[in-house]
Amino acid sequence: MPLFSVVRPLRRRLHGRRAADSLASVLAGPAPRRAAKIALMLLVAPVATSQEPPEPAMLRPPLLRPGDAIMLVAPAGNLDRERILRAEQRLADLGYRVKRRDDLFAREGYLAGDDRRRAAELMEAFLDPEVRAIFPGTGGYGAMRMLDLLDYDAIRAHPKVVIGFSDITALHAALNRRARLVTFHSPNPEWGLGSPDNLPGFSARYFWRAIAPVEGPSVGYAIEVPPEAPQPRAWGSGTARGRLVGGNLSLISALEGTPYAIDARDAILLIEDTREAPYRVDRMLCQLKLAGKLAGLRGAVLGQFTRNYDREEDQLTEDARFSVEGVLRQYFAEAGIPVLANYPVGHHAMNATLPLGGQVEIDADACRLRILAE
């Protein structure tokens, strides 16, 4: 056996006296003395590793203060002018200065203008020293198309509050992974502040508490779910703490295999969706499972899965085990982790604002979620 074929694996596995003893036993016999000395030198020499340096800590953006500037942007679908102008007026009535580009209402097919326009608008918002918060007007589709056009180093150097949900999940994931910036899964202006009835009390309370805490600190509180909101149900038991990752299930699964895929190791997973038939929810969850994203979770928050029966032919079966809830149970009910199901977050008027990339605690015994300090 060639000498170096023995020494190389020993260098990887052994060190100190144990290594010397093992080498001595391997070299006992007719091996030349000089070769033994060389082998010993190789054994105790430092071994280069390919371990990557640790990622920077997650960065929380400065919170909003009265009089701060908020920039409305359109990184995904084109915007409803009436609703956005209504949201703009309500923000102004609350004492904020609102900024937007002249081409905010651009349209190209189902997008709010082409990819470069939308990326340039978002970078302008991050680099504007007056802007402290960035409010994407709506979701729809399109945020994924411009992720490669953003400057994540510049974004980390100019952290801002970023809100939104649905298709904005793609932006959240990219900012969490590449800029290490905590963002906020929250109602979008077009369907929240810009809706005729404004944000419901529950949604408004936790939206402003998260980004402009006028009623108390932005961390260290539990979300209290009122009777009129969807009531969480616990699967499993106990408590779990960790980074919150995720958002819209369709976007999370679509980002797998890209540099923007969620890092679910030791995390609390948040998922929600709308207009997705059970078999499609099953397919997306199976993809996450096969990618290893469900194996290392500490816990999960399953939000609202709404309007799943728009097309009856999509249901495929009347077997309750293969309804949307049945599919979710297959993946999470016996996972051995605390799970909060039917949580008031997602495509529903009752949409709690949660910090993606931030620390949360879920208590399955009390059916409660807490926002923690870093």
C-alpha positions in Angstrom: 0.0 0.0 0.0 1.5 3.4 -0.9 2.5 5.3 2.2 0.6 8.5 1.4 -2.7 6.6 0.9 -2.4 5.8 4.6 -1.2 9.2 5.9 -3.7 11.4 4.1 -6.8 9.9 5.7 -5.0 9.9 9.1 -4.4 13.6 8.8 -8.1 14.2 8.3 -9.2 12.1 11.3 -6.4 12.2 13.9 -4.2 14.6 15.8 -1.9 14.6 18.8 -0.7 11.5 20.6 -3.5 9.4 19.2 -2.3 10.3 15.7 1.3 9.5 16.5 0.4 6.1 18.0 -1.8 5.2 15.0 0.9 6.3 12.6 3.5 4.2 14.5 1.3 1.1 14.1 0.8 1.7 10.4 4.5 2.3 9.8 5.7 -0.7 11.8 7.5 -3.0 9.4 9.8 -2.4 6.5 9.0 1.2 5.7 12.1 3.3 5.4 13.0 5.5 8.3 13.1 8.6 6.1 9.6 7.9 4.7 8.3 7.5 8.3 9.7 10.9 9.3 8.1 12.5 6.2 4.8 10.9 7.0 4.9 12.1 10.6 5.6 15.7 9.5 2.7 15.5 7.1 0.5 14.2 9.9 1.1 17.0 12.4 1.2 19.8 9.8 -1.8 22.1 9.7 -4.5 21.0 7.4 -6.3 23.5 5.3 -10.1 23.4 5.5 -12.8 24.5 3.1 -15.1 25.7 5.9 -16.8 28.9 5.0 -16.7 31.9 7.4 -19.8 32.4 9.5 -22.5 34.5 8.0 -22.9 38.0 9.4 -25.5 38.5 12.1 -29.1 39.4 11.1 -29.5 43.1 11.0 -32.7 44.8 12.2 -33.5 48.1 10.4 -34.1 51.3 12.3 -37.8 51.7 13.2 -40.1 54.4 11.9 -40.5 57.7 13.7 -43.1 60.4 13.2 -42.3 62.5 10.2 -40.1 59.8 8.5 -40.3 59.2 4.8 -41.8 56.0 3.4 -41.3 55.1 -0.2 -44.0 53.3 -2.2 -42.5 50.9 -4.7 -43.8 48.3 -7.2 -41.4 45.4 -7.4 -43.9 42.8 -8.6 -47.4 43.3 -10.2 -48.8 46.5 -11.5 -50.7 48.7 -9.0 -54.2 49.8 -8.5 -53.9 53.6 -8.6 -57.1 54.3 -6.6 -56.0 52.0 -3.7 -52.4 53.2 -3.7 -53.4 56.8 -3.6 -55.8 56.0 -0.7 -52.9 54.3 1.2 -50.7 57.3 0.5 -53.2 59.7 1.9 -53.7 57.5 5.0 -49.9 57.4 5.6 -49.8 61.2 5.3 -52.7 61.5 7.7 -50.6 59.5 10.2 -47.8 62.0 9.9 -45.4 60.3 7.5 -43.9 61.8 4.4 -44.6 59.6 1.3 -42.3 59.4 -1.7 -42.8 57.6 -5.0 -41.4 57.8 -8.5 -43.4 59.2 -11.4 -43.4 55.8 -13.0 -44.8 53.9 -10.0 -47.9 52.9 -12.0 -46.0 51.7 -15.0 -47.3 48.5 -16.6 -45.8 45.9 -18.8 -48.0 42.9 -19.2 -48.7 41.7 -15.6 -45.7 43.5 -14.2 -45.2 47.0 -12.9 -42.8 47.9 -15.7 -39.8 46.0 -16.9 -37.4 44.2 -14.5 -34.7 47.0 -14.7 -37.3 49.7 -13.9 -38.5 47.8 -10.8 -35.0 47.0 -9.6 -33.8 50.6 -10.1 -36.8 51.8 -8.1 -36.1 49.5 -5.2 -32.4 50.4 -5.1 -33.3 54.1 -5.3 -35.4 53.6 -2.2 -32.6 51.9 -0.3 -30.0 54.5 -1.2 -32.2 57.5 -0.5 -31.0 58.9 2.9 -34.4 60.3 3.6 -36.3 57.0 3.3 -36.6 54.8 6.4 -39.3 52.3 5.1 -40.1 50.7 1.8 -43.7 49.7 1.1 -44.2 47.4 -1.9 -47.7 48.2 -3.2 -48.8 44.7 -3.9 -47.7 41.2 -4.7 -49.0 39.4 -7.8 -45.9 38.2 -9.6 -42.6 39.6 -10.6 -40.3 40.1 -7.6 -38.2 36.9 -8.5 -37.4 38.3 -11.9 -35.3 41.2 -10.6 -33.4 39.5 -7.7 -30.2 39.2 -9.6 -30.3 43.0 -10.4 -30.1 44.1 -6.8 -26.9 45.2 -4.9 -27.1 43.4 -1.6 -24.0 44.9 -0.1 -25.4 48.4 -0.7 -28.8 47.2 0.8 -27.1 45.9 4.0 -25.2 49.2 4.2 -28.5 51.1 4.1 -31.0 49.0 6.0 -34.6 50.0 5.8 -37.9 48.6 7.0 -39.4 46.4 4.2 -42.9 45.1 4.4 -45.2 42.9 2.3 -46.4 39.4 1.7 -47.5 37.0 -1.1 -45.1 37.5 -4.1 -43.0 39.9 -1.9 -41.9 36.6 -0.2 -39.2 36.4 -3.0 -37.9 39.8 -1.9 -38.0 38.9 1.8 -36.0 35.7 1.1 -33.4 37.4 -1.0 -32.9 40.2 1.6 -32.8 37.7 4.5 -30.2 35.5 2.7 -28.0 38.0 0.8 -28.2 41.2 2.8 -28.9 39.5 6.2 -31.7 42.0 6.7 -34.7 41.4 8.9 -37.9 42.2 7.0 -41.6 42.1 7.9 -44.2 39.7 6.5 -47.2 42.0 6.6 -50.2 43.3 4.7 -49.5 45.1 1.5 -50.7 48.7 1.0 -53.0 47.9 -1.9 -55.0 45.4 0.1 -54.5 46.9 3.6 -54.0 50.6 4.1 -55.5 51.2 0.6 -58.6 49.1 1.0 -61.9 50.9 1.4 -62.2 49.8 5.0 -58.5 50.2 5.9 -56.7 47.6 8.0 -58.8 45.7 10.5 -57.9 46.5 14.1 -55.9 43.3 14.7 -53.8 43.7 11.5 -53.2 47.4 12.2 -52.2 46.9 15.8 -49.4 44.4 15.0 -48.4 46.1 11.7 -47.5 49.4 13.5 -46.2 47.6 16.6 -43.6 45.8 14.5 -42.3 48.8 12.5 -43.2 51.9 14.4 -43.9 50.9 18.0 -46.1 53.6 19.4 -47.9 51.2 21.8 -44.8 49.5 23.2 -41.5 48.0 22.2 -41.2 46.2 18.8 -39.9 43.0 20.4 -40.7 41.0 23.6 -44.4 40.7 23.2 -47.0 38.0 22.4 -49.5 38.3 19.7 -53.0 38.2 21.2 -55.5 36.7 18.7 -59.0 38.2 19.1 -62.2 36.1 18.8 -63.0 37.5 15.3 -59.7 36.3 13.9 -58.9 32.7 12.8 -58.1 30.7 15.9 -54.7 28.9 16.0 -54.7 25.2 16.7 -51.7 23.3 18.1 -50.2 20.3 16.6 -47.5 18.7 18.8 -46.6 20.2 22.2 -43.9 22.3 23.9 -42.1 25.5 22.9 -39.5 26.3 20.3 -37.4 29.4 19.6 -35.6 30.3 16.4 -35.3 32.5 13.4 -38.6 32.9 11.5 -38.2 32.0 7.7 -40.6 31.5 4.9 -43.8 33.2 3.8 -45.8 32.3 0.7 -45.4 28.6 0.0 -45.4 28.9 -3.8 -42.5 31.4 -3.7 -40.5 29.4 -1.1 -40.7 26.3 -3.3 -39.9 28.3 -6.5 -36.7 29.6 -4.9 -35.3 26.2 -4.1 -32.1 25.6 -6.0 -31.3 29.3 -6.2 -29.0 31.5 -4.1 -32.2 32.9 -2.5 -33.6 29.7 -1.1 -34.6 29.8 2.5 -32.1 28.5 5.1 -34.4 26.5 7.4 -31.7 25.0 9.7 -32.8 25.4 13.3 -35.5 27.8 12.2 -39.3 28.3 12.7 -41.0 27.9 9.3 -43.9 30.1 8.3 -46.0 29.1 5.3 -49.3 30.4 3.8 -50.9 30.5 0.4 -54.1 31.1 -1.6 -55.9 29.4 -4.5 -53.7 26.3 -4.3 -55.4 22.9 -4.6 -54.4 20.2 -2.1 -52.3 18.3 -4.6 -50.3 21.5 -5.4 -49.7 22.2 -1.7 -48.6 18.6 -1.3 -46.2 18.9 -4.3 -44.6 22.1 -2.9 -44.2 20.6 0.6 -42.8 17.4 -0.8 -40.2 19.5 -2.7 -39.2 21.2 0.5 -39.0 17.9 2.3 -36.8 16.3 -0.5 -34.6 19.4 -0.4 -34.1 18.8 3.4 -35.9 22.0 4.4 -38.3 20.3 6.8 -35.8 18.0 8.6 -34.0 20.5 10.8 -36.9 22.7 11.8 -37.5 23.7 15.4 -41.2 24.5 14.8 -43.7 25.8 12.3 -46.4 28.4 11.8 -49.0 27.4 9.3 -51.0 30.5 8.2 -54.1 30.9 6.1 -54.6 28.7 3.1 -57.6 30.5 1.5 -59.8 30.1 -1.6 -58.6 26.5 -2.2 -61.9 25.4 -3.6 -62.3 27.9 -6.5 -62.1 25.0 -9.0 -63.8 21.9 -7.8 -62.1 19.7 -10.3 -58.7 20.5 -8.6 -59.7 18.7 -5.5 -59.3 15.2 -7.2 -60.7 13.4 -4.2 -63.3 13.7 -1.3 -60.9 11.9 1.0 -60.4 14.4 3.9 -56.8 13.2 4.3 -56.1 14.9 1.1 -57.8 18.2 1.7 -55.4 21.2 2.2 -55.6 20.7 6.0 -55.2 17.0 5.6 -52.1 17.5 3.5 -50.6 19.9 6.0 -51.3 17.3 8.7 -49.4 14.7 6.8 -46.3 16.8 6.8 -46.5 18.6 10.2 -48.9 16.9 12.7 -46.5 14.1 13.6 -43.2 16.0 12.9 -42.2 16.0 16.6 -42.0 19.8 16.8 -44.4 22.5 18.1 -46.7 23.6 15.3 -49.3 26.4 15.2 -51.9 25.7 12.5 -54.6 28.0 11.2 -52.6 31.1 12.3 -54.0 34.5 11.4 -51.3 35.4 8.8 -51.5 35.4 5.0 -54.2 36.0 2.4 -56.8 37.1 5.0 -58.0 40.4 6.4 -56.6 39.3 9.7 -52.9 39.3 8.8 -50.4 39.5 11.7 -47.1 41.2 10.9 -44.1 38.9 11.7 -40.3 39.5 11.4 -38.7 37.3 8.8 -35.2 36.6 9.9 -36.1 37.7 13.4 -36.4 35.6 16.5 -39.7 34.2 17.6 -41.0 31.7 20.1 -44.0 29.4 19.5 -45.8 27.8 22.4 -48.0 24.9 21.3 -49.3 24.3 24.8 -50.6 27.9 25.0 -51.3 28.3 21.2 -49.2 31.5 21.3 -46.5 33.2 19.3 -44.1 35.7 20.8 -41.8 38.2 19.1 -38.3 38.0 20.7 -35.3 40.3 20.9 -32.3 39.2 18.9 
